Amino acid sequence: MKKISEFIDTYSDDILYLITLRDSHLTHPGKQVYKPLFEASLARLFCIIMVGSIESMLENWRKKDKNDILSAYFQKASNEHRIEALIKNFKSNDIEVDEEILKQYLAIKYLRNTIIHSNWNRNNVKFIEQYGFPTDTRNLTNKHLQIMYSVNSEMMKYIASTEHNTFMQMEFRTELPEYQKYFNKYQFMGFLWNNLEKIDCELIYGSTITKDMIIEAMYDWQLYKYIAIDEYIDYDQIDVYTNILQKLIKNKQFSTIPIGVLNLDKIESDELNNTEYIKYFEQMLNMTQKEIIPFIESYKQGKRCYDRVKNNTISSLFNKFANLDKCEFKDKLEVEIKMASKMFLLGRLYYDYSEKKIATNSRVSG
């Protein structure tokens, strides 16, 4: 199994954290945010990280580029000439790229250089304007961030297609979701989870368990499940999904692509009846047709568990309660411990599969 490049890994993390920050910062109930300033700042940061990420990916994929497609980007020539040569190389190798995307990428790179060096290169200003960006970085908006995000996704697909041309057939995430303009129940679930973690921490540091504490924790967990879990997790099939992911990880049967770029939530089972479409999945997911649909559902359910049962807080906390002498809620607590543990395990397996990690024996044993 190939080791992931340090910078491919870290740039990916940085982009994910920025996108998470975007939503949480603007919807935080304790903050008042002036959106124009925040949006411009976020776009500037994304611009810097994105260009570093793409250039790192170009360098890494160049080493395994048997058709020498990406070498055009590294030749000694003007930036415009290098992009034109790269476009030509893609197309001559049957990778049908959108020229506008590559030129927008160059405009973003010029913008990034401007931010990094705190200086406008007047030779690049016209090009930056031509491809939709302002010539004052204070005027960047959410619209410009959306363009950057889309260009980043498409550029990753083009580069990856030098190794697997079938990447071009897949739907990547090319648009950031609109964030809520106000605090809602989905943010509220974060407060409930944090409260459960705080109660558990209190006990770790020696606080005494009280009946009120148990009732509060059980109430928070039931409300959390109502908001975040009941409608999203298939409790009845959780063992089936777990077994599927465990088997794949145990056999090191990982996808041949960065699985996170596929928008699996939008793939319906009937689409996979298309013979040509299914061939792409067989190659990219490294599985047979029969395995694909159960895997996709397992992976989606695993991601939901990973997002919602973030750690083993429920098992840790409720075990402390259940182990009390004469605990009147013991039976209810044990039911919740069992299900929370299953969801936590499925979420960890989703992560292990996505990151191509070999899980510990306790997580892969069937």
C-alpha positions in Angstrom: 0.0 0.0 0.0 1.4 3.4 -1.1 2.2 5.9 1.6 0.2 9.2 1.2 2.4 12.2 0.4 2.8 14.5 3.4 1.6 17.6 1.5 -1.2 15.9 -0.4 -2.5 14.8 3.1 -2.0 18.2 4.8 -3.4 20.3 2.1 -6.5 18.1 1.9 -6.9 18.5 5.7 -6.5 22.3 5.5 -9.2 22.6 2.8 -11.6 20.4 4.8 -11.0 22.5 8.0 -11.6 25.7 6.1 -14.9 24.5 4.7 -16.0 23.3 8.1 -15.0 26.7 9.6 -17.1 28.5 7.0 -20.3 26.9 8.2 -19.6 26.8 11.9 -18.3 30.4 12.2 -21.2 31.9 10.3 -23.9 30.0 12.2 -22.4 30.2 15.7 -25.1 31.4 18.1 -22.6 33.4 20.1 -21.0 35.3 17.2 -22.0 38.3 15.1 -20.1 38.1 11.9 -19.8 40.8 9.2 -20.1 38.5 6.2 -18.3 40.5 3.5 -15.1 40.6 5.6 -15.3 37.0 6.6 -16.1 35.8 3.0 -13.2 37.8 1.6 -10.8 36.4 4.3 -11.9 32.8 3.7 -11.6 33.1 -0.1 -8.0 34.5 0.3 -7.0 31.6 2.6 -8.7 29.0 0.3 -6.9 30.5 -2.7 -3.5 30.1 -1.0 -4.1 26.5 0.2 -5.8 25.4 -3.1 -2.9 26.4 -5.3 -0.4 24.7 -3.0 -2.6 21.6 -3.1 -2.9 21.4 -6.9 0.8 22.1 -7.4 1.6 19.3 -4.9 -0.7 17.0 -6.7 0.8 17.8 -10.1 4.2 17.1 -8.8 3.2 13.8 -7.2 1.2 12.5 -10.2 3.9 13.6 -12.6 6.1 10.8 -11.1 3.7 8.1 -12.2 2.5 9.9 -15.4 3.5 7.3 -18.1 2.3 9.4 -20.9 4.2 12.5 -19.8 1.1 14.6 -19.8 1.8 16.8 -16.8 5.4 17.7 -17.8 4.0 20.6 -19.7 3.2 22.4 -16.5 6.9 22.3 -15.4 8.6 23.5 -18.6 10.5 26.8 -18.7 7.9 29.1 -20.4 5.3 31.7 -19.5 2.5 30.6 -17.3 0.0 31.1 -20.1 2.1 28.9 -22.4 2.4 26.2 -19.8 -1.4 26.0 -19.3 -2.0 26.0 -23.1 0.6 23.1 -23.4 -1.1 21.3 -20.5 -4.5 21.6 -22.2 -3.1 20.3 -25.4 -1.4 17.3 -23.6 -4.7 16.4 -21.9 -6.7 16.4 -25.1 -4.1 14.5 -27.1 -4.4 11.8 -24.5 -8.2 11.7 -24.7 -8.8 13.5 -21.5 -11.5 16.1 -22.5 -10.9 19.0 -20.1 -12.7 22.3 -20.0 -10.2 24.9 -21.1 -12.0 27.6 -19.0 -11.3 25.6 -15.8 -7.5 25.5 -16.4 -7.4 29.2 -17.3 -9.5 30.0 -14.2 -6.9 28.0 -12.2 -4.2 30.2 -13.6 -6.1 33.3 -12.6 -6.4 31.9 -9.1 -2.7 31.2 -9.1 -2.0 34.8 -10.0 -4.3 35.9 -7.3 -2.5 33.6 -4.8 0.8 35.1 -5.8 -0.6 38.6 -5.2 -1.7 37.7 -1.7 1.5 35.9 -0.8 3.7 38.7 -2.0 1.4 41.6 -1.0 1.9 43.1 -4.4 -0.1 43.3 -7.7 1.8 42.2 -10.9 0.2 44.6 -13.4 0.9 42.1 -16.2 -1.6 39.7 -14.6 -4.4 42.1 -13.7 -6.2 41.8 -17.1 -6.1 38.0 -17.0 -7.4 37.9 -13.4 -10.3 40.2 -14.3 -11.0 38.2 -17.5 -11.6 35.0 -15.6 -14.0 36.4 -13.0 -11.9 37.7 -10.1 -11.6 41.2 -8.6 -8.4 43.2 -8.6 -8.8 44.1 -5.0 -8.6 41.1 -2.7 -10.9 42.8 -0.2 -13.7 42.4 -2.8 -13.6 38.6 -2.9 -17.0 37.0 -2.0 -18.7 33.7 -1.6 -19.2 33.6 -5.3 -15.5 33.7 -5.9 -15.0 31.0 -3.2 -17.5 28.8 -5.1 -15.5 29.3 -8.3 -12.3 28.3 -6.5 -13.9 25.2 -5.0 -15.2 24.1 -8.4 -11.9 24.7 -10.1 -10.1 22.8 -7.4 -12.4 19.8 -7.7 -12.1 19.7 -11.5 -8.4 20.2 -11.5 -8.0 17.2 -9.2 -10.1 15.1 -11.5 -8.0 16.1 -14.6 -4.8 15.3 -12.8 -6.0 12.0 -11.5 -7.2 11.1 -15.0 -3.6 10.8 -16.1 -3.5 7.6 -14.1 -7.1 6.4 -14.5 -8.9 8.0 -17.5 -12.2 6.7 -16.1 -12.1 9.5 -13.5 -13.5 11.8 -16.2 -16.8 9.8 -16.1 -17.4 10.4 -12.4 -19.3 13.1 -10.6 -17.1 15.0 -8.2 -18.2 17.6 -5.6 -17.9 20.9 -7.5 -20.1 23.1 -5.4 -20.0 24.1 -1.8 -23.4 23.8 -0.1 -25.1 27.0 0.9 -24.6 27.7 4.6 -27.5 28.4 6.9 -27.9 32.1 7.8 -28.9 31.3 11.3 -28.5 28.7 14.1 -30.7 25.6 13.6 -31.4 22.2 15.1 -28.4 20.6 13.4 -26.0 23.0 15.1 -27.9 22.4 18.4 -26.9 18.7 18.2 -23.3 19.8 18.6 -24.2 21.5 21.9 -25.9 18.3 23.1 -22.8 16.2 22.2 -20.4 18.6 23.8 -22.5 18.5 27.0 -22.3 14.7 27.1 -18.5 15.0 26.7 -18.3 17.5 29.5 -20.3 15.2 31.9 -18.0 12.3 31.0 -14.9 14.5 31.6 -16.2 15.5 35.0 -16.4 11.9 36.0 -12.9 11.1 34.6 -11.6 13.9 36.8 -13.3 12.5 39.9 -16.7 14.1 40.2 -19.4 12.1 42.0 -22.2 10.6 39.9 -25.7 11.8 40.9 -29.2 10.8 39.8 -29.7 14.2 38.2 -26.5 13.8 36.2 -27.7 10.5 34.8 -31.2 11.9 33.9 -29.6 14.9 32.2 -27.2 12.7 30.2 -30.0 10.3 29.1 -32.2 13.3 28.1 -29.4 14.9 26.1 -28.6 11.6 24.3 -32.3 10.9 23.5 -32.7 14.4 22.1 -29.4 14.0 20.2 -30.6 10.7 18.6 -34.0 12.3 17.7 -32.2 15.2 15.9 -29.1 13.5 14.4 -29.5 9.8 14.2 -33.0 8.2 14.1 -33.8 9.4 10.6 -30.4 8.8 9.2 -29.0 5.5 10.6 -30.5 2.1 9.7 -30.3 0.4 13.1 -31.6 -2.9 11.8 -28.8 -3.2 9.1 -25.9 -1.8 11.1 -24.3 -5.3 11.6 -24.5 -6.0 7.9 -22.8 -2.7 7.0 -20.1 -3.3 9.6 -19.3 -6.8 8.2 -19.0 -5.4 4.7 -16.5 -2.8 5.6 -14.6 -5.1 8.0 -14.1 -7.6 5.2 -12.9 -5.0 2.8 -10.4 -3.6 5.3 -9.2 -7.0 6.5 -8.5 -8.1 2.8 -6.9 -4.7 2.0 -9.5 -4.3 -0.8 -9.4 -0.5 -1.0 -10.6 1.7 -3.8 -8.1 2.7 -6.4 -9.1 6.4 -6.1 -9.4 8.9 -3.3 -12.9 7.8 -2.4 -13.9 11.1 -0.8 -14.1 12.9 -4.1 -17.0 10.7 -5.2 -20.4 12.0 -4.4 -21.8 8.7 -3.3 -24.9 10.3 -1.7 -26.2 11.2 -5.2 -25.7 7.7 -6.6 -29.0 5.8 -6.8 -29.2 2.0 -7.1 -30.9 2.1 -10.5 -28.0 4.1 -12.0 -25.8 1.1 -11.3 -27.8 -1.0 -13.7 -26.1 0.9 -16.5 -23.4 -1.6 -17.9 -21.0 1.1 -18.9 -21.3 3.0 -15.6 -20.9 -0.1 -13.5 -17.6 -0.9 -15.3 -16.1 2.4 -14.0 -17.2 1.5 -10.5 -15.8 -2.0 -10.7 -12.4 -0.6 -11.7 -12.3 2.4 -9.3 -13.8 0.6 -6.3 -11.8 -2.6 -7.0 -14.9 -4.8 -6.6 -17.4 -7.0 -8.5 -20.8 -5.7 -9.7 -22.5 -7.7 -7.0 -20.5 -6.0 -4.2 -20.9 -2.4 -5.4 -24.5 -1.6 -4.2 -24.1 -3.1 -0.7 -20.7 -1.3 -0.4 -22.1 2.1 -1.4 -24.9 1.8 1.2 -22.4 0.6 3.9 -20.1 3.5 3.1 -22.8 6.1 3.3 -24.1 4.7 6.6 -20.6 4.6 7.9 -20.0 8.2 7.0 -23.2 9.2 8.8 -22.1 7.3 11.9 -18.6 8.9 11.7 -20.2 12.4 11.5 -22.7 11.8 14.3 -21.0 9.4 16.8 -17.7 11.2 16.9 -16.1 9.2 19.7 -16.9 6.7 22.4 -18.3 9.2 24.8 -21.7 7.4 25.1 -20.1 4.0 25.9 -17.7 5.6 28.3 -20.3 7.7 30.1 -23.1 5.2 30.3 -20.9 2.4 31.4 -19.9 4.5 34.4 -23.6 4.9 35.2 -24.6 1.3 34.6 -21.8 0.0 36.9 -23.2 1.8 39.9 -24.7 -0.4 42.6 -28.5 -0.5 42.3 -28.7 1.7 39.2 -32.4 1.9 38.3 -31.7 2.7 34.7 -29.2 -0.1 34.1 -31.3 -2.0 31.4 -32.0 1.2 29.4 -28.3 2.2 29.7 -27.1 -1.1 28.4 -29.3 -1.0 25.4 -27.9 2.5 24.5 -24.3 1.4 25.1 -24.7 -1.5 22.7 -26.2 0.6 19.9 -23.8 3.5 20.4 -20.8 1.2 20.3 -22.0 -0.3 17.0 -22.4 3.1 15.5 -19.0 4.2 16.7 -17.4 1.1 15.2 -19.1 1.5 11.8 -18.0 5.2 11.8 -14.4 4.1 12.5 -14.5 1.5 9.8 -15.7 4.1 7.3 -12.7 6.2 8.3 -10.2 3.3 8.0 -11.5 2.4 4.6 -11.4 6.0 3.3 -7.9 6.5 4.6 -6.8 3.0 3.5 -5.8 2.2 7.1 -5.4 -1.3 8.4 -7.6 -1.3 11.5 -6.8 -2.9 14.9 -7.7 -6.5 15.4 -10.7 -5.6 17.4 -12.1 -3.5 14.5 -11.6 -6.0 11.7 -12.4 -9.3 13.4 -15.6 -10.7 11.9 
